[in-house]
Amino acid sequence: MTTTIFRDRLPHRHFSLSSAAASSMRAAMATMALWRERARQRRHLAEMSAHMLADIGVSASAARAEASRPFWSG
């Protein structure tokens, strides 16, 4: 059996970002991480049983309302 390794056809190019661009990139990545975490938490909230919601002191209607919010909504 043979194994074929595919290599990039273009040479790797190194580049650097300006301080402002790097800062903007970090801010964008932090925002995406926050959105991803909100989406995960809201999915989890939507999957919780009434008993679990009662344990954490959240009503079923409040859980549904929070779970239905879009991830970008804080």
PDB file with SEQRES, HELIX, SHEET and CRYST1 records, atoms N, CA, C and O in Angstrom:
SEQRES   1 A   74  MET THR THR THR ILE PHE ARG ASP ARG LEU PRO HIS ARG          
SEQRES   2 A   74  HIS PHE SER LEU SER SER ALA ALA ALA SER SER MET ARG          
SEQRES   3 A   74  ALA ALA MET ALA THR MET ALA LEU TRP ARG GLU ARG ALA          
SEQRES   4 A   74  ARG GLN ARG ARG HIS LEU ALA GLU MET SER ALA HIS MET          
SEQRES   5 A   74  LEU ALA ASP ILE GLY VAL SER ALA SER ALA ALA ARG ALA          
SEQRES   6 A   74  GLU ALA SER ARG PRO PHE TRP SER GLY                          
HELIX    1 AA1 SER A   19  GLU A   47  1                                  29    
HELIX    2 AA2 ALA A   50  ASP A   55  1                                   6    
HELIX    3 AA3 ALA A   60  ALA A   67  1                                   8    
CRYST1    1.000    1.000    1.000  90.00  90.00  90.00 P 1           1          
ATOM      1  N   MET A   1       0.843  -1.170   0.000  1.00  0.00           N  
ATOM      2  CA  MET A   1       0.000   0.000   0.000  1.00  0.00           C  
ATOM      3  C   MET A   1       0.894   1.241   0.000  1.00  0.00           C  
ATOM      4  O   MET A   1       1.895   1.300   0.714  1.00  0.00           O  
ATOM      5  N   THR A   2       0.523   2.211  -0.796  1.00  0.00           N  
ATOM      6  CA  THR A   2       1.305   3.444  -0.862  1.00  0.00           C  
ATOM      7  C   THR A   2       0.510   4.591  -0.272  1.00  0.00           C  
ATOM      8  O   THR A   2      -0.721   4.590  -0.282  1.00  0.00           O  
ATOM      9  N   THR A   3       1.223   5.548   0.230  1.00  0.00           N  
ATOM     10  CA  THR A   3       0.610   6.737   0.802  1.00  0.00           C  
ATOM     11  C   THR A   3       1.077   7.940   0.006  1.00  0.00           C  
ATOM     12  O   THR A   3       2.270   8.121  -0.235  1.00  0.00           O  
ATOM     13  N   THR A   4       0.130   8.747  -0.393  1.00  0.00           N  
ATOM     14  CA  THR A   4       0.451   9.950  -1.147  1.00  0.00           C  
ATOM     15  C   THR A   4       0.301  11.152  -0.223  1.00  0.00           C  
ATOM     16  O   THR A   4      -0.703  11.289   0.477  1.00  0.00           O  
ATOM     17  N   ILE A   5       1.275  11.993  -0.227  1.00  0.00           N  
ATOM     18  CA  ILE A   5       1.227  13.205   0.575  1.00  0.00           C  
ATOM     19  C   ILE A   5       1.021  14.378  -0.365  1.00  0.00           C  
ATOM     20  O   ILE A   5       1.795  14.591  -1.299  1.00  0.00           O  
ATOM     21  N   PHE A   6      -0.034  15.133  -0.103  1.00  0.00           N  
ATOM     22  CA  PHE A   6      -0.326  16.294  -0.926  1.00  0.00           C  
ATOM     23  C   PHE A   6       0.317  17.513  -0.289  1.00  0.00           C  
ATOM     24  O   PHE A   6       0.154  17.752   0.908  1.00  0.00           O  
ATOM     25  N   ARG A   7       1.014  18.247  -1.047  1.00  0.00           N  
ATOM     26  CA  ARG A   7       1.676  19.459  -0.568  1.00  0.00           C  
ATOM     27  C   ARG A   7       1.027  20.682  -1.209  1.00  0.00           C  
ATOM     28  O   ARG A   7       0.479  20.627  -2.310  1.00  0.00           O  
ATOM     29  N   ASP A   8       1.112  21.774  -0.482  1.00  0.00           N  
ATOM     30  CA  ASP A   8       0.601  23.033  -1.033  1.00  0.00           C  
ATOM     31  C   ASP A   8       1.352  23.374  -2.305  1.00  0.00           C  
ATOM     32  O   ASP A   8       2.557  23.148  -2.410  1.00  0.00           O  
ATOM     33  N   ARG A   9       0.645  23.907  -3.245  1.00  0.00           N  
ATOM     34  CA  ARG A   9       1.283  24.290  -4.503  1.00  0.00           C  
ATOM     35  C   ARG A   9       1.941  25.674  -4.389  1.00  0.00           C  
ATOM     36  O   ARG A   9       2.856  26.001  -5.144  1.00  0.00           O  
ATOM     37  N   LEU A  10       1.459  26.476  -3.434  1.00  0.00           N  
ATOM     38  CA  LEU A  10       2.027  27.809  -3.267  1.00  0.00           C  
ATOM     39  C   LEU A  10       2.998  27.793  -2.090  1.00  0.00           C  
ATOM     40  O   LEU A  10       2.770  27.099  -1.100  1.00  0.00           O  
ATOM     41  N   PRO A  11       4.063  28.547  -2.199  1.00  0.00           N  
ATOM     42  CA  PRO A  11       5.000  28.590  -1.066  1.00  0.00           C  
ATOM     43  C   PRO A  11       4.345  29.259   0.130  1.00  0.00           C  
ATOM     44  O   PRO A  11       3.483  30.124  -0.027  1.00  0.00           O  
ATOM     45  N   HIS A  12       4.752  28.861   1.314  1.00  0.00           N  
ATOM     46  CA  HIS A  12       4.230  29.486   2.523  1.00  0.00           C  
ATOM     47  C   HIS A  12       4.775  30.903   2.618  1.00  0.00           C  
ATOM     48  O   HIS A  12       5.964  31.154   2.423  1.00  0.00           O  
ATOM     49  N   ARG A  13       3.892  31.792   2.916  1.00  0.00           N  
ATOM     50  CA  ARG A  13       4.302  33.194   3.032  1.00  0.00           C  
ATOM     51  C   ARG A  13       4.058  33.656   4.453  1.00  0.00           C  
ATOM     52  O   ARG A  13       2.985  33.443   5.017  1.00  0.00           O  
ATOM     53  N   HIS A  14       5.036  34.274   5.005  1.00  0.00           N  
ATOM     54  CA  HIS A  14       4.909  34.814   6.347  1.00  0.00           C  
ATOM     55  C   HIS A  14       4.507  36.273   6.238  1.00  0.00           C  
ATOM     56  O   HIS A  14       4.995  37.009   5.380  1.00  0.00           O  
ATOM     57  N   PHE A  15       3.623  36.670   7.109  1.00  0.00           N  
ATOM     58  CA  PHE A  15       3.204  38.061   7.107  1.00  0.00           C  
ATOM     59  C   PHE A  15       3.017  38.491   8.548  1.00  0.00           C  
ATOM     60  O   PHE A  15       2.875  37.659   9.445  1.00  0.00           O  
ATOM     61  N   SER A  16       3.019  39.773   8.757  1.00  0.00           N  
ATOM     62  CA  SER A  16       2.780  40.291  10.090  1.00  0.00           C  
ATOM     63  C   SER A  16       1.651  41.311  10.016  1.00  0.00           C  
ATOM     64  O   SER A  16       1.475  41.998   9.010  1.00  0.00           O  
ATOM     65  N   LEU A  17       0.915  41.387  11.072  1.00  0.00           N  
ATOM     66  CA  LEU A  17      -0.185  42.335  11.148  1.00  0.00           C  
ATOM     67  C   LEU A  17       0.271  43.582  11.896  1.00  0.00           C  
ATOM     68  O   LEU A  17       1.133  43.520  12.773  1.00  0.00           O  
ATOM     69  N   SER A  18      -0.313  44.692  11.538  1.00  0.00           N  
ATOM     70  CA  SER A  18      -0.049  45.901  12.304  1.00  0.00           C  
ATOM     71  C   SER A  18      -0.658  45.712  13.691  1.00  0.00           C  
ATOM     72  O   SER A  18      -1.485  44.825  13.901  1.00  0.00           O  
ATOM     73  N   SER A  19      -0.255  46.527  14.602  1.00  0.00           N  
ATOM     74  CA  SER A  19      -0.769  46.437  15.969  1.00  0.00           C  
ATOM     75  C   SER A  19      -2.285  46.610  15.996  1.00  0.00           C  
ATOM     76  O   SER A  19      -2.981  45.895  16.718  1.00  0.00           O  
ATOM     77  N   ALA A  20      -2.789  47.546  15.221  1.00  0.00           N  
ATOM     78  CA  ALA A  20      -4.233  47.786  15.176  1.00  0.00           C  
ATOM     79  C   ALA A  20      -4.965  46.599  14.565  1.00  0.00           C  
ATOM     80  O   ALA A  20      -6.026  46.205  15.049  1.00  0.00           O  
ATOM     81  N   ALA A  21      -4.403  46.031  13.506  1.00  0.00           N  
ATOM     82  CA  ALA A  21      -5.034  44.879  12.865  1.00  0.00           C  
ATOM     83  C   ALA A  21      -5.005  43.673  13.791  1.00  0.00           C  
ATOM     84  O   ALA A  21      -5.981  42.926  13.859  1.00  0.00           O  
ATOM     85  N   ALA A  22      -3.919  43.474  14.493  1.00  0.00           N  
ATOM     86  CA  ALA A  22      -3.815  42.362  15.437  1.00  0.00           C  
ATOM     87  C   ALA A  22      -4.819  42.540  16.568  1.00  0.00           C  
ATOM     88  O   ALA A  22      -5.453  41.578  17.003  1.00  0.00           O  
ATOM     89  N   SER A  23      -4.956  43.754  17.034  1.00  0.00           N  
ATOM     90  CA  SER A  23      -5.913  44.042  18.099  1.00  0.00           C  
ATOM     91  C   SER A  23      -7.342  43.782  17.622  1.00  0.00           C  
ATOM     92  O   SER A  23      -8.149  43.209  18.354  1.00  0.00           O  
ATOM     93  N   SER A  24      -7.651  44.199  16.407  1.00  0.00           N  
ATOM     94  CA  SER A  24      -8.973  43.962  15.831  1.00  0.00           C  
ATOM     95  C   SER A  24      -9.229  42.474  15.657  1.00  0.00           C  
ATOM     96  O   SER A  24     -10.339  41.998  15.895  1.00  0.00           O  
ATOM     97  N   MET A  25      -8.202  41.741  15.242  1.00  0.00           N  
ATOM     98  CA  MET A  25      -8.329  40.298  15.058  1.00  0.00           C  
ATOM     99  C   MET A  25      -8.598  39.615  16.396  1.00  0.00           C  
ATOM    100  O   MET A  25      -9.446  38.727  16.482  1.00  0.00           O  
ATOM    101  N   ARG A  26      -7.879  40.026  17.439  1.00  0.00           N  
ATOM    102  CA  ARG A  26      -8.103  39.453  18.767  1.00  0.00           C  
ATOM    103  C   ARG A  26      -9.519  39.758  19.254  1.00  0.00           C  
ATOM    104  O   ARG A  26     -10.182  38.896  19.832  1.00  0.00           O  
ATOM    105  N   ALA A  27      -9.974  40.980  19.021  1.00  0.00           N  
ATOM    106  CA  ALA A  27     -11.324  41.367  19.447  1.00  0.00           C  
ATOM    107  C   ALA A  27     -12.376  40.542  18.705  1.00  0.00           C  
ATOM    108  O   ALA A  27     -13.355  40.099  19.306  1.00  0.00           O  
ATOM    109  N   ALA A  28     -12.179  40.338  17.416  1.00  0.00           N  
ATOM    110  CA  ALA A  28     -13.120  39.535  16.633  1.00  0.00           C  
ATOM    111  C   ALA A  28     -13.132  38.091  17.118  1.00  0.00           C  
ATOM    112  O   ALA A  28     -14.195  37.480  17.226  1.00  0.00           O  
ATOM    113  N   MET A  29     -11.960  37.548  17.408  1.00  0.00           N  
ATOM    114  CA  MET A  29     -11.880  36.175  17.889  1.00  0.00           C  
ATOM    115  C   MET A  29     -12.532  36.039  19.267  1.00  0.00           C  
ATOM    116  O   MET A  29     -13.185  35.034  19.547  1.00  0.00           O  
ATOM    117  N   ALA A  30     -12.358  37.040  20.120  1.00  0.00           N  
ATOM    118  CA  ALA A  30     -12.989  37.018  21.449  1.00  0.00           C  
ATOM    119  C   ALA A  30     -14.509  37.086  21.322  1.00  0.00           C  
ATOM    120  O   ALA A  30     -15.230  36.410  22.056  1.00  0.00           O  
ATOM    121  N   THR A  31     -14.986  37.899  20.397  1.00  0.00           N  
ATOM    122  CA  THR A  31     -16.427  38.002  20.166  1.00  0.00           C  
ATOM    123  C   THR A  31     -16.981  36.678  19.677  1.00  0.00           C  
ATOM    124  O   THR A  31     -18.030  36.238  20.148  1.00  0.00           O  
ATOM    125  N   MET A  32     -16.300  36.034  18.743  1.00  0.00           N  
ATOM    126  CA  MET A  32     -16.762  34.738  18.238  1.00  0.00           C  
ATOM    127  C   MET A  32     -16.755  33.687  19.334  1.00  0.00           C  
ATOM    128  O   MET A  32     -17.656  32.850  19.390  1.00  0.00           O  
ATOM    129  N   ALA A  33     -15.757  33.714  20.205  1.00  0.00           N  
ATOM    130  CA  ALA A  33     -15.706  32.764  21.321  1.00  0.00           C  
ATOM    131  C   ALA A  33     -16.882  33.002  22.267  1.00  0.00           C  
ATOM    132  O   ALA A  33     -17.498  32.050  22.747  1.00  0.00           O  
ATOM    133  N   LEU A  34     -17.189  34.264  22.533  1.00  0.00           N  
ATOM    134  CA  LEU A  34     -18.331  34.602  23.380  1.00  0.00           C  
ATOM    135  C   LEU A  34     -19.627  34.108  22.758  1.00  0.00           C  
ATOM    136  O   LEU A  34     -20.459  33.523  23.451  1.00  0.00           O  
ATOM    137  N   TRP A  35     -19.812  34.334  21.463  1.00  0.00           N  
ATOM    138  CA  TRP A  35     -21.015  33.881  20.772  1.00  0.00           C  
ATOM    139  C   TRP A  35     -21.136  32.358  20.802  1.00  0.00           C  
ATOM    140  O   TRP A  35     -22.223  31.821  21.011  1.00  0.00           O  
ATOM    141  N   ARG A  36     -20.030  31.677  20.594  1.00  0.00           N  
ATOM    142  CA  ARG A  36     -20.028  30.214  20.614  1.00  0.00           C  
ATOM    143  C   ARG A  36     -20.430  29.702  22.003  1.00  0.00           C  
ATOM    144  O   ARG A  36     -21.198  28.747  22.120  1.00  0.00           O  
ATOM    145  N   GLU A  37     -19.910  30.338  23.043  1.00  0.00           N  
ATOM    146  CA  GLU A  37     -20.244  29.949  24.415  1.00  0.00           C  
ATOM    147  C   GLU A  37     -21.705  30.223  24.733  1.00  0.00           C  
ATOM    148  O   GLU A  37     -22.361  29.402  25.374  1.00  0.00           O  
ATOM    149  N   ARG A  38     -22.227  31.372  24.294  1.00  0.00           N  
ATOM    150  CA  ARG A  38     -23.650  31.671  24.502  1.00  0.00           C  
ATOM    151  C   ARG A  38     -24.527  30.633  23.817  1.00  0.00           C  
ATOM    152  O   ARG A  38     -25.500  30.153  24.399  1.00  0.00           O  
ATOM    153  N   ALA A  39     -24.183  30.288  22.583  1.00  0.00           N  
ATOM    154  CA  ALA A  39     -24.966  29.290  21.844  1.00  0.00           C  
ATOM    155  C   ALA A  39     -24.937  27.953  22.574  1.00  0.00           C  
ATOM    156  O   ALA A  39     -25.965  27.283  22.673  1.00  0.00           O  
ATOM    157  N   ARG A  40     -23.767  27.552  23.090  1.00  0.00           N  
ATOM    158  CA  ARG A  40     -23.646  26.286  23.812  1.00  0.00           C  
ATOM    159  C   ARG A  40     -24.500  26.303  25.072  1.00  0.00           C  
ATOM    160  O   ARG A  40     -25.221  25.345  25.351  1.00  0.00           O  
ATOM    161  N   GLN A  41     -24.418  27.391  25.834  1.00  0.00           N  
ATOM    162  CA  GLN A  41     -25.188  27.488  27.068  1.00  0.00           C  
ATOM    163  C   GLN A  41     -26.690  27.480  26.799  1.00  0.00           C  
ATOM    164  O   GLN A  41     -27.447  26.847  27.536  1.00  0.00           O  
ATOM    165  N   ARG A  42     -27.121  28.166  25.766  1.00  0.00           N  
ATOM    166  CA  ARG A  42     -28.551  28.222  25.450  1.00  0.00           C  
ATOM    167  C   ARG A  42     -29.057  26.879  24.936  1.00  0.00           C  
ATOM    168  O   ARG A  42     -30.194  26.499  25.215  1.00  0.00           O  
ATOM    169  N   ARG A  43     -28.223  26.157  24.188  1.00  0.00           N  
ATOM    170  CA  ARG A  43     -28.599  24.796  23.778  1.00  0.00           C  
ATOM    171  C   ARG A  43     -28.773  23.909  25.005  1.00  0.00           C  
ATOM    172  O   ARG A  43     -29.743  23.159  25.116  1.00  0.00           O  
ATOM    173  N   HIS A  44     -27.815  24.011  25.922  1.00  0.00           N  
ATOM    174  CA  HIS A  44     -27.860  23.210  27.143  1.00  0.00           C  
ATOM    175  C   HIS A  44     -29.103  23.559  27.963  1.00  0.00           C  
ATOM    176  O   HIS A  44     -29.773  22.663  28.475  1.00  0.00           O  
ATOM    177  N   LEU A  45     -29.414  24.830  28.091  1.00  0.00           N  
ATOM    178  CA  LEU A  45     -30.583  25.274  28.830  1.00  0.00           C  
ATOM    179  C   LEU A  45     -31.861  24.698  28.209  1.00  0.00           C  
ATOM    180  O   LEU A  45     -32.763  24.266  28.927  1.00  0.00           O  
ATOM    181  N   ALA A  46     -31.933  24.693  26.890  1.00  0.00           N  
ATOM    182  CA  ALA A  46     -33.116  24.167  26.200  1.00  0.00           C  
ATOM    183  C   ALA A  46     -33.290  22.666  26.422  1.00  0.00           C  
ATOM    184  O   ALA A  46     -34.408  22.154  26.350  1.00  0.00           O  
ATOM    185  N   GLU A  47     -32.193  21.960  26.690  1.00  0.00           N  
ATOM    186  CA  GLU A  47     -32.249  20.504  26.883  1.00  0.00           C  
ATOM    187  C   GLU A  47     -32.527  20.093  28.324  1.00  0.00           C  
ATOM    188  O   GLU A  47     -32.757  18.914  28.592  1.00  0.00           O  
ATOM    189  N   MET A  48     -32.510  21.050  29.261  1.00  0.00           N  
ATOM    190  CA  MET A  48     -32.689  20.717  30.670  1.00  0.00           C  
ATOM    191  C   MET A  48     -34.137  20.358  30.984  1.00  0.00           C  
ATOM    192  O   MET A  48     -35.075  20.931  30.431  1.00  0.00           O  
ATOM    193  N   SER A  49     -34.289  19.391  31.891  1.00  0.00           N  
ATOM    194  CA  SER A  49     -35.625  18.978  32.322  1.00  0.00           C  
ATOM    195  C   SER A  49     -36.185  20.001  33.301  1.00  0.00           C  
ATOM    196  O   SER A  49     -35.455  20.853  33.807  1.00  0.00           O  
ATOM    197  N   ALA A  50     -37.493  19.911  33.565  1.00  0.00           N  
ATOM    198  CA  ALA A  50     -38.136  20.812  34.526  1.00  0.00           C  
ATOM    199  C   ALA A  50     -37.505  20.661  35.907  1.00  0.00           C  
ATOM    200  O   ALA A  50     -37.340  21.640  36.633  1.00  0.00           O  
ATOM    201  N   HIS A  51     -37.159  19.442  36.257  1.00  0.00           N  
ATOM    202  CA  HIS A  51     -36.531  19.184  37.559  1.00  0.00           C  
ATOM    203  C   HIS A  51     -35.168  19.883  37.644  1.00  0.00           C  
ATOM    204  O   HIS A  51     -34.854  20.505  38.659  1.00  0.00           O  
ATOM    205  N   MET A  52     -34.370  19.782  36.595  1.00  0.00           N  
ATOM    206  CA  MET A  52     -33.056  20.430  36.583  1.00  0.00           C  
ATOM    207  C   MET A  52     -33.204  21.941  36.648  1.00  0.00           C  
ATOM    208  O   MET A  52     -32.452  22.611  37.355  1.00  0.00           O  
ATOM    209  N   LEU A  53     -34.177  22.484  35.907  1.00  0.00           N  
ATOM    210  CA  LEU A  53     -34.406  23.926  35.928  1.00  0.00           C  
ATOM    211  C   LEU A  53     -34.820  24.389  37.324  1.00  0.00           C  
ATOM    212  O   LEU A  53     -34.372  25.434  37.795  1.00  0.00           O  
ATOM    213  N   ALA A  54     -35.681  23.602  37.985  1.00  0.00           N  
ATOM    214  CA  ALA A  54     -36.103  23.943  39.343  1.00  0.00           C  
ATOM    215  C   ALA A  54     -34.909  23.938  40.293  1.00  0.00           C  
ATOM    216  O   ALA A  54     -34.824  24.777  41.190  1.00  0.00           O  
ATOM    217  N   ASP A  55     -33.985  22.996  40.099  1.00  0.00           N  
ATOM    218  CA  ASP A  55     -32.791  22.924  40.948  1.00  0.00           C  
ATOM    219  C   ASP A  55     -31.931  24.183  40.860  1.00  0.00           C  
ATOM    220  O   ASP A  55     -31.309  24.588  41.842  1.00  0.00           O  
ATOM    221  N   ILE A  56     -31.901  24.792  39.690  1.00  0.00           N  
ATOM    222  CA  ILE A  56     -31.075  25.998  39.536  1.00  0.00           C  
ATOM    223  C   ILE A  56     -31.897  27.279  39.677  1.00  0.00           C  
ATOM    224  O   ILE A  56     -31.373  28.382  39.514  1.00  0.00           O  
ATOM    225  N   GLY A  57     -33.203  27.124  39.985  1.00  0.00           N  
ATOM    226  CA  GLY A  57     -34.052  28.280  40.239  1.00  0.00           C  
ATOM    227  C   GLY A  57     -34.487  29.039  39.007  1.00  0.00           C  
ATOM    228  O   GLY A  57     -34.664  30.256  39.053  1.00  0.00           O  
ATOM    229  N   VAL A  58     -34.662  28.321  37.893  1.00  0.00           N  
ATOM    230  CA  VAL A  58     -35.086  28.962  36.647  1.00  0.00           C  
ATOM    231  C   VAL A  58     -36.413  28.342  36.222  1.00  0.00           C  
ATOM    232  O   VAL A  58     -36.546  27.119  36.180  1.00  0.00           O  
ATOM    233  N   SER A  59     -37.384  29.179  35.910  1.00  0.00           N  
ATOM    234  CA  SER A  59     -38.677  28.652  35.464  1.00  0.00           C  
ATOM    235  C   SER A  59     -38.557  28.139  34.030  1.00  0.00           C  
ATOM    236  O   SER A  59     -37.660  28.540  33.288  1.00  0.00           O  
ATOM    237  N   ALA A  60     -39.469  27.253  33.654  1.00  0.00           N  
ATOM    238  CA  ALA A  60     -39.452  26.696  32.299  1.00  0.00           C  
ATOM    239  C   ALA A  60     -39.676  27.793  31.261  1.00  0.00           C  
ATOM    240  O   ALA A  60     -39.068  27.775  30.191  1.00  0.00           O  
ATOM    241  N   SER A  61     -40.545  28.744  31.578  1.00  0.00           N  
ATOM    242  CA  SER A  61     -40.803  29.824  30.613  1.00  0.00           C  
ATOM    243  C   SER A  61     -39.582  30.733  30.453  1.00  0.00           C  
ATOM    244  O   SER A  61     -39.271  31.174  29.347  1.00  0.00           O  
ATOM    245  N   ALA A  62     -38.895  31.009  31.560  1.00  0.00           N  
ATOM    246  CA  ALA A  62     -37.680  31.835  31.481  1.00  0.00           C  
ATOM    247  C   ALA A  62     -36.590  31.095  30.703  1.00  0.00           C  
ATOM    248  O   ALA A  62     -35.857  31.706  29.925  1.00  0.00           O  
ATOM    249  N   ALA A  63     -36.485  29.793  30.911  1.00  0.00           N  
ATOM    250  CA  ALA A  63     -35.493  28.995  30.185  1.00  0.00           C  
ATOM    251  C   ALA A  63     -35.795  28.992  28.690  1.00  0.00           C  
ATOM    252  O   ALA A  63     -34.889  29.146  27.871  1.00  0.00           O  
ATOM    253  N   ARG A  64     -37.070  28.817  28.334  1.00  0.00           N  
ATOM    254  CA  ARG A  64     -37.454  28.838  26.911  1.00  0.00           C  
ATOM    255  C   ARG A  64     -37.145  30.197  26.287  1.00  0.00           C  
ATOM    256  O   ARG A  64     -36.636  30.279  25.169  1.00  0.00           O  
ATOM    257  N   ALA A  65     -37.460  31.263  27.028  1.00  0.00           N  
ATOM    258  CA  ALA A  65     -37.215  32.618  26.509  1.00  0.00           C  
ATOM    259  C   ALA A  65     -35.723  32.836  26.277  1.00  0.00           C  
ATOM    260  O   ALA A  65     -35.326  33.368  25.241  1.00  0.00           O  
ATOM    261  N   GLU A  66     -34.901  32.429  27.232  1.00  0.00           N  
ATOM    262  CA  GLU A  66     -33.443  32.609  27.088  1.00  0.00           C  
ATOM    263  C   GLU A  66     -32.900  31.726  25.973  1.00  0.00           C  
ATOM    264  O   GLU A  66     -32.077  32.174  25.175  1.00  0.00           O  
ATOM    265  N   ALA A  67     -33.348  30.486  25.911  1.00  0.00           N  
ATOM    266  CA  ALA A  67     -32.844  29.546  24.900  1.00  0.00           C  
ATOM    267  C   ALA A  67     -33.231  29.971  23.482  1.00  0.00           C  
ATOM    268  O   ALA A  67     -32.543  29.621  22.523  1.00  0.00           O  
ATOM    269  N   SER A  68     -34.308  30.709  23.346  1.00  0.00           N  
ATOM    270  CA  SER A  68     -34.749  31.108  22.008  1.00  0.00           C  
ATOM    271  C   SER A  68     -34.057  32.377  21.505  1.00  0.00           C  
ATOM    272  O   SER A  68     -34.198  32.743  20.338  1.00  0.00           O  
ATOM    273  N   ARG A  69     -33.312  33.044  22.382  1.00  0.00           N  
ATOM    274  CA  ARG A  69     -32.594  34.254  21.961  1.00  0.00           C  
ATOM    275  C   ARG A  69     -31.435  33.891  21.011  1.00  0.00           C  
ATOM    276  O   ARG A  69     -30.818  32.835  21.155  1.00  0.00           O  
ATOM    277  N   PRO A  70     -31.151  34.761  20.056  1.00  0.00           N  
ATOM    278  CA  PRO A  70     -30.020  34.495  19.156  1.00  0.00           C  
ATOM    279  C   PRO A  70     -28.678  34.623  19.899  1.00  0.00           C  
ATOM    280  O   PRO A  70     -28.575  35.351  20.886  1.00  0.00           O  
ATOM    281  N   PHE A  71     -27.686  33.927  19.424  1.00  0.00           N  
ATOM    282  CA  PHE A  71     -26.384  33.890  20.106  1.00  0.00           C  
ATOM    283  C   PHE A  71     -25.735  35.273  20.208  1.00  0.00           C  
ATOM    284  O   PHE A  71     -24.957  35.516  21.131  1.00  0.00           O  
ATOM    285  N   TRP A  72     -26.034  36.164  19.295  1.00  0.00           N  
ATOM    286  CA  TRP A  72     -25.384  37.475  19.309  1.00  0.00           C  
ATOM    287  C   TRP A  72     -26.072  38.437  20.282  1.00  0.00           C  
ATOM    288  O   TRP A  72     -25.573  39.532  20.544  1.00  0.00           O  
ATOM    289  N   SER A  73     -27.207  38.021  20.805  1.00  0.00           N  
ATOM    290  CA  SER A  73     -27.952  38.870  21.734  1.00  0.00           C  
ATOM    291  C   SER A  73     -27.470  38.640  23.156  1.00  0.00           C  
ATOM    292  O   SER A  73     -27.567  37.527  23.671  1.00  0.00           O  
ATOM    293  N   GLY A  74     -26.957  39.672  23.789  1.00  0.00           N  
ATOM    294  CA  GLY A  74     -26.364  39.557  25.110  1.00  0.00           C  
ATOM    295  C   GLY A  74     -27.313  39.583  26.219  1.00  0.00           C  
ATOM    296  O   GLY A  74     -26.911  39.491  27.379  1.00  0.00           O  
TER     297      GLY A  74                                                      
END                                                                             
